[in-house]
Amino acid sequence: MDSATNRLIRYLFLSFLAIWLVFTIFPLYFQFITSLKPVAEINSMVPTFWPETMRPENYSGIFADPGSLKSLIDSLIVSIANTLLSLFLGTLAGYALARFIRGFAGENIAMWILSNRMFPPVAVIIPMFFLFDATPWGTDSYFSLITLYLVFNLPLATWLMMVFFRDAPRELEEAAYLDGFTPLQTFFKVTLPLVFPGMVSVAMLCWIFAWNEYLFANLMTGTTVKTFPVHIPSFTSGSQTLWNLVMAFSMVAMLPPVLLFIFLRRYMVRGLSLGVVKG
Amino acid sequence: MSLKAESVSPDWFKHKRADKNLIVNPVIPWLMIGFPVLILVAIVIYPTIWMGYHAFQNTNMMKLFYQDWEYIGWQNFATVLSDDRMWDSVGRLIQYLIFGACLEVLLGTILALTLFELVKSQLARVIILILLVLPMMLPPSIVATLWKFLLQAYNGAVNHLLIKIGILGPMERIEWLDAGLSLWSLTMVDVWQWTALPLLIVYSGRVSLPPAIYEAAKVDGASQFMVLRRLTLPLLKEIIAIAFIIRFMDAYKFVDKVYVMTSGGPAQSSELPVFIAFQKGIREVEIGEAAAYAWIIFAVAMVLITLFLKYLKKVLKAQTFA
């Protein structure tokens, strides 16, 4: 290949990258400017690509609205509780699978646990709806969401913790035992510090998945407990949607996962690839 | 941890067992794994069996309430399999898997390698990577709401942007969410959000390849195209495959954006099998039929997942040997 064609190909690929960048950024940019517009400007026949009148009150409106605030708090409660539970159970099971239950049984249990994450939740939700309906808390409760989010977060946490524990050198634990540490001491003083970065990444991923979840929340809850994705339709009354508030609310709700990703992305790659990419 | 390493290094666990002096009571690991397994049995296996039972009953809302459903054999499966609504949705699912999942992996790989090989500045690379991967972290419900807003026919931003560029005339409008285009629009939104995942995985995989082999290729005078074909792509093959598997399984159960953007409509034009199963079960409360739907979806998923997990295990094992 001569250098002219070579350069042409490079420019082609680079311009594709540039186009894709614009395609990725434009909706987010438009969401941001819409969150600053007054309703009248949004409903005009021709949309403006920069707000003619700035209306930052949209944001203070979100924080003044008790419904919106409550939905964010509900989301926080559900996602944090679910993350802690997934992390705790996942660490237990992951350690057992990485160190004690090996061979045929261990591998099949691990694969079965991970397979739960990939199954379509359609077979789960209908029976669970009737099951939770029969409990004293009902379907519309923190308990039901925190439990149901385990369907996807517990397998992820278990699998990833297993991968991280397997990476932690066994020889260090061995040395600790020889020095007279009890199993618990070894676990807390030697093993846990080794896998701590891994635990952080598992926690972040589980939290983001629980925070973003829409399907279970939409079908199970909506009155007593209302996470933020379920709250978004309430900005619509009749045929009128207050898009400025929807966008301002969305900006607020998506900020935490975005910030987490920007600062901790290095830790997340491993988890997102189910442990394959070392990152 | 590899099998090889185990057989070479002394195994303290076995050694202690031989001395009848166990470090850990053998029951404890099974307790550690027992809690999570029990929970998963309760929230995944039990519901699946429940659905398996009702797939053979004529259960609906009233019958469930009075508990007087009865056994009707394979009738629910027959109803589902002879339903055009189901087969149409299978066609849509295949279209969506090809233009959604496959396209995402292809685009993600191209973008990741372009970014790594052709953007020279380290800072620019990191910034572009973060911007490109952002959509993936956003809640799907917000993404769907945002795009529904952008794709409005009369004063939507996308149509007006196309007018500004000159692709559409000032009075022309594309009805993005009508029956002809709704599934394509959904696919586009999904590609917008999830191309980021293969991109991030492949990019990180490329970063972790040892620079030494590239030095060697350079010394041998290989062209950049040759290096890409003979070195980079073969080395990233498995990582790309894993990215594809993860996307494929997520796409298979894709339903949240359908709910927010189109609710399956207009005129059932964007219904996917999983969505129909939900509608049958939750809105129409035809439990028996929904259960048959769910079990067909479940059985197909089971085959795919078994194959995929075998591959994943192989890749992880090969890594520890490398």
Contacts between the chains, C-beta under 8 A, distances in Angstrom:
chain1	res1	chain2	res2	distance
A	1	B	223	6.4
A	1	B	225	6.4
A	6	B	223	7.9
A	6	B	224	7.4
A	6	B	225	7.9
A	10	B	118	5.8
A	13	B	110	7.3
A	13	B	114	4.4
A	13	B	118	6.0
A	14	B	114	6.7
A	14	B	118	5.5
A	14	B	119	7.7
A	16	B	110	7.3
A	16	B	111	7.7
A	16	B	114	6.9
A	17	B	111	6.0
A	17	B	114	4.9
A	17	B	115	6.3
A	17	B	118	7.6
A	17	B	119	7.6
A	17	B	128	7.4
A	20	B	107	7.4
A	20	B	111	5.9
A	20	B	132	7.0
A	20	B	195	7.9
A	21	B	128	6.4
A	21	B	131	6.3
A	21	B	132	6.5
A	23	B	192	7.0
A	24	B	131	6.4
A	24	B	132	5.6
A	24	B	134	7.1
A	24	B	135	6.2
A	24	B	192	7.0
A	25	B	131	6.1
A	26	B	161	7.6
A	27	B	146	5.8
A	27	B	147	6.8
A	27	B	150	5.9
A	27	B	192	7.1
A	28	B	134	6.9
A	28	B	135	7.7
A	30	B	146	7.9
A	30	B	150	6.3
A	30	B	157	5.1
A	31	B	146	5.3
A	34	B	149	7.3
A	43	B	155	7.4
A	44	B	155	6.8
A	45	B	154	7.1
A	45	B	155	5.5
A	46	B	155	6.6
A	46	B	160	6.3
A	47	B	155	5.5
A	47	B	156	7.3
A	47	B	157	5.1
A	47	B	160	5.3
A	49	B	157	7.7
A	89	B	35	5.9
A	89	B	36	4.5
A	89	B	39	6.9
A	90	B	36	7.0
A	92	B	32	4.3
A	92	B	33	7.4
A	92	B	35	6.6
A	92	B	36	6.9
A	93	B	32	6.1
A	93	B	33	4.7
A	93	B	35	7.5
A	93	B	36	4.3
A	93	B	37	7.4
A	95	B	32	6.5
A	96	B	29	4.1
A	96	B	30	7.5
A	96	B	32	3.9
A	96	B	33	4.5
A	97	B	33	6.5
A	98	B	1	7.5
A	99	B	13	7.9
A	99	B	29	7.6
A	100	B	13	7.6
A	100	B	24	6.8
A	100	B	26	8.0
A	100	B	28	7.9
A	100	B	29	3.5
A	100	B	32	7.9
A	101	B	29	5.4
A	101	B	30	7.2
A	101	B	33	6.2
A	107	B	313	7.0
A	109	B	33	6.5
A	109	B	37	7.1
A	111	B	309	4.9
A	111	B	313	6.8
A	113	B	36	7.1
A	113	B	37	7.3
A	113	B	40	6.6
A	114	B	309	6.5
A	114	B	312	7.9
A	115	B	302	8.0
A	115	B	305	4.9
A	115	B	306	7.7
A	115	B	309	6.1
A	116	B	40	5.6
A	116	B	44	5.1
A	118	B	249	4.3
A	118	B	301	7.0
A	118	B	305	4.9
A	118	B	308	7.4
A	119	B	44	7.2
A	119	B	253	7.5
A	119	B	298	6.7
A	119	B	301	5.5
A	119	B	302	7.8
A	119	B	305	7.0
A	120	B	252	6.5
A	120	B	253	3.6
A	120	B	274	5.4
A	120	B	294	7.9
A	120	B	297	5.5
A	120	B	298	7.0
A	120	B	301	5.8
A	121	B	253	6.7
A	122	B	253	7.4
A	122	B	255	7.9
A	122	B	274	5.2
A	122	B	277	4.6
A	122	B	278	6.2
A	122	B	281	7.6
A	122	B	293	7.6
A	122	B	294	4.9
A	122	B	297	6.0
A	122	B	298	7.7
A	123	B	47	6.0
A	123	B	48	4.9
A	123	B	51	4.9
A	123	B	291	8.0
A	123	B	294	4.2
A	123	B	295	7.0
A	123	B	297	7.5
A	123	B	298	5.1
A	124	B	43	6.7
A	124	B	44	5.9
A	124	B	47	4.6
A	124	B	48	7.3
A	125	B	47	7.7
A	125	B	278	7.5
A	125	B	281	7.6
A	125	B	282	7.6
A	126	B	47	7.4
A	126	B	51	6.8
A	126	B	281	4.0
A	126	B	282	6.7
A	126	B	287	6.7
A	126	B	290	6.1
A	126	B	291	7.5
A	126	B	294	7.3
A	127	B	46	7.2
A	127	B	47	3.7
A	127	B	50	4.1
A	127	B	51	6.1
A	128	B	43	6.7
A	128	B	47	5.6
A	129	B	282	7.2
A	130	B	64	7.2
A	131	B	46	8.0
A	131	B	47	7.6
A	147	B	43	6.3
A	148	B	43	6.8
A	150	B	39	6.0
A	150	B	40	7.7
A	150	B	43	6.2
A	151	B	40	8.0
A	151	B	43	5.6
A	151	B	44	6.1
A	154	B	36	5.8
A	154	B	39	6.6
A	154	B	40	6.5
A	155	B	40	7.2
A	158	B	36	5.8
A	163	B	316	7.3
A	166	B	1	4.8
A	166	B	320	7.8
A	170	B	1	7.0
A	170	B	9	7.6
A	171	B	9	7.4
A	174	B	12	4.8
A	177	B	12	6.3
A	177	B	23	6.1
A	183	B	23	5.9
A	183	B	24	5.1
A	208	B	137	6.4
A	211	B	139	7.1
A	212	B	138	7.5
A	212	B	139	3.9
A	212	B	140	6.4
A	212	B	141	7.7
A	214	B	139	6.8
A	214	B	140	5.8
A	214	B	141	4.2
A	214	B	256	4.7
A	214	B	259	7.5
A	214	B	260	7.4
A	215	B	255	6.3
A	215	B	256	5.2
A	215	B	259	7.3
A	218	B	259	6.7
A	219	B	278	7.5
A	219	B	282	5.8
A	228	B	139	7.6
A	229	B	139	5.8
A	229	B	141	3.6
A	229	B	142	7.2
A	232	B	141	6.3
A	232	B	142	7.3
A	232	B	145	5.7
A	243	B	149	5.9
A	246	B	145	6.3
A	246	B	149	7.5
A	247	B	146	7.5
A	247	B	149	7.7
A	250	B	142	4.5
A	250	B	145	6.8
A	250	B	146	6.7
A	253	B	139	6.6
A	253	B	142	6.4
A	254	B	137	7.6
A	254	B	138	5.0
A	254	B	139	6.2
A	254	B	142	5.6
A	257	B	137	4.5
A	257	B	138	7.1
A	257	B	139	7.5
A	258	B	134	6.2
A	258	B	137	5.4
A	258	B	138	7.2
A	260	B	137	7.7
A	261	B	130	7.8
A	261	B	133	7.2
A	261	B	134	7.4
A	261	B	137	4.5
A	262	B	130	5.8
A	265	B	130	7.1
A	265	B	133	7.3
A	265	B	200	7.8
A	269	B	200	6.2
A	269	B	201	7.0
A	269	B	204	4.4
A	272	B	197	6.6
A	272	B	200	6.6
A	272	B	201	6.6
A	272	B	246	7.8
A	273	B	201	4.8
A	273	B	204	7.6
A	273	B	239	7.2
A	273	B	242	5.9
A	273	B	243	6.9
A	273	B	246	7.2
A	274	B	242	6.8
A	274	B	246	6.7
A	274	B	312	6.4
A	275	B	316	6.5
A	276	B	201	7.8
A	276	B	238	7.3
A	276	B	239	6.1
A	276	B	242	4.8
A	276	B	312	7.4
A	276	B	315	5.9
A	276	B	316	6.6
A	276	B	319	7.2
A	277	B	201	5.6
A	277	B	204	4.8
A	277	B	205	5.1
A	277	B	208	6.7
A	277	B	239	6.0
A	278	B	208	5.3
A	279	B	204	5.0
A	279	B	208	6.9
